[in-house]
Amino acid sequence: MAGHPRLKRERQTLAAMVRLHCRDRHGARGALCGECQALLDYALERLARCPFQAAKPTCLHCPIHCYRPDRRQAVRAVMRYAGPRMLWRHPLLALCHLWDGLRRAPQRAR
């Protein structure tokens, strides 16, 4: 997947969070379990289709909820678990994600 460096970092952060969650919660070593791989695939697809692209805020601050409710809940659980642990495992990605959290969504044309 090519694209803007910010989106590349967003994909890396998302994958790191899912890997951390899967390893600690599901005991997966190396490859993700089927459930986590499906969630990661879904989230990466949603990210690729984001109408804001490089200007996108973090999903928490986004006015568009593009995840299905069950998937949104699953991603929230992953982020709730992995977010604090990212500071130790992937400090640069974690700090960039926190910085991106300050970004607000641009107005979307109707």
VEXDREN-2710 file (C-alpha; in Angstrom, 1 decimal):
% VEXDREN-2710
k/r/px/py/pz
1/MET/0.0/0.0/0.0
2/ALA/1.5/3.2/-1.1
3/GLY/0.4/6.6/0.1
4/HIS/1.1/9.5/2.4
5/PRO/3.7/8.9/5.1
6/ARG/1.1/9.8/7.8
7/LEU/-1.2/7.0/6.5
8/LYS/1.7/4.6/6.4
9/ARG/2.4/5.4/10.1
10/GLU/-1.3/5.0/10.9
11/ARG/-1.2/1.5/9.4
12/GLN/1.9/0.6/11.3
13/THR/0.4/1.9/14.6
14/LEU/-2.8/0.0/14.0
15/ALA/-0.9/-3.3/13.2
16/ALA/1.3/-2.9/16.2
17/MET/-1.6/-2.4/18.5
18/VAL/-3.4/-5.4/17.2
19/ARG/-0.3/-7.6/17.4
20/LEU/0.3/-6.5/21.0
21/HIS/-3.3/-7.2/21.9
22/CYS/-3.4/-10.6/20.2
23/ARG/-0.1/-11.7/21.7
24/ASP/-1.1/-10.8/25.3
25/ARG/-4.8/-11.7/25.1
26/HIS/-4.9/-14.6/22.8
27/GLY/-1.4/-16.0/23.3
28/ALA/-0.5/-15.7/19.6
29/ARG/3.2/-15.8/18.8
30/GLY/4.3/-14.7/15.4
31/ALA/1.2/-14.6/13.3
32/LEU/-2.1/-13.1/14.5
33/CYS/-5.1/-15.3/15.4
34/GLY/-7.9/-15.5/12.9
35/GLU/-10.1/-13.1/14.8
36/CYS/-7.4/-10.4/15.1
37/GLN/-6.3/-10.8/11.5
38/ALA/-9.8/-10.3/10.4
39/LEU/-10.1/-7.2/12.6
40/LEU/-6.8/-5.8/11.3
41/ASP/-7.8/-6.4/7.7
42/TYR/-11.1/-4.7/8.2
43/ALA/-9.5/-1.7/9.9
44/LEU/-6.9/-1.3/7.2
45/GLU/-9.6/-1.4/4.6
46/ARG/-11.5/1.3/6.4
47/LEU/-8.3/3.4/6.7
48/ALA/-7.7/3.0/2.9
49/ARG/-11.2/4.3/2.2
50/CYS/-11.1/7.2/4.7
51/PRO/-12.4/10.3/2.9
52/PHE/-10.0/12.5/4.8
53/GLN/-6.9/10.6/3.9
54/ALA/-3.7/12.4/5.0
55/ALA/-5.8/15.1/6.8
56/LYS/-7.6/12.5/8.9
57/PRO/-7.8/12.9/12.6
58/THR/-7.6/9.9/14.9
59/CYS/-10.8/7.9/14.8
60/LEU/-11.8/9.2/18.2
61/HIS/-12.1/12.7/16.8
62/CYS/-13.5/11.8/13.5
63/PRO/-17.0/13.0/12.6
64/ILE/-17.6/10.0/10.3
65/HIS/-18.0/6.6/11.9
66/CYS/-17.1/4.2/9.2
67/TYR/-16.7/1.1/11.3
68/ARG/-19.7/-1.2/11.9
69/PRO/-20.7/-1.0/15.6
70/ASP/-19.4/-4.5/16.5
71/ARG/-16.0/-3.8/14.8
72/ARG/-15.8/-0.3/16.4
73/GLN/-16.3/-2.0/19.8
74/ALA/-13.6/-4.5/19.0
75/VAL/-11.1/-1.9/17.9
76/ARG/-11.8/0.2/21.0
77/ALA/-11.0/-2.9/23.2
78/VAL/-7.8/-3.4/21.3
79/MET/-6.8/0.3/21.7
80/ARG/-7.9/0.4/25.3
81/TYR/-5.6/-2.5/26.1
82/ALA/-2.7/-1.8/23.7
83/GLY/-2.6/2.0/23.9
84/PRO/-0.9/2.4/27.3
85/ARG/1.5/-0.5/26.5
86/MET/2.5/1.1/23.2
87/LEU/4.6/3.7/25.1
88/TRP/6.9/0.9/26.2
89/ARG/6.9/-1.3/23.1
90/HIS/6.7/1.3/20.3
91/PRO/7.3/4.7/21.9
92/LEU/7.7/6.7/18.6
93/LEU/4.5/5.3/17.1
94/ALA/2.7/6.0/20.4
95/LEU/3.9/9.6/20.6
96/CYS/3.0/10.2/17.0
97/HIS/-0.5/8.8/17.6
98/LEU/-0.9/11.0/20.6
99/TRP/0.2/14.0/18.5
100/ASP/-2.2/13.0/15.8
101/GLY/-4.9/13.0/18.4
102/LEU/-4.6/16.7/18.6
103/ARG/-5.6/17.0/15.0
104/ARG/-9.2/18.0/14.2
105/ALA/-11.1/16.7/11.2
106/PRO/-11.4/19.2/8.4
107/GLN/-14.9/20.1/7.2
108/ARG/-16.2/17.6/4.7
109/ALA/-17.9/18.9/1.6
110/ARG/-21.5/17.8/1.4
END
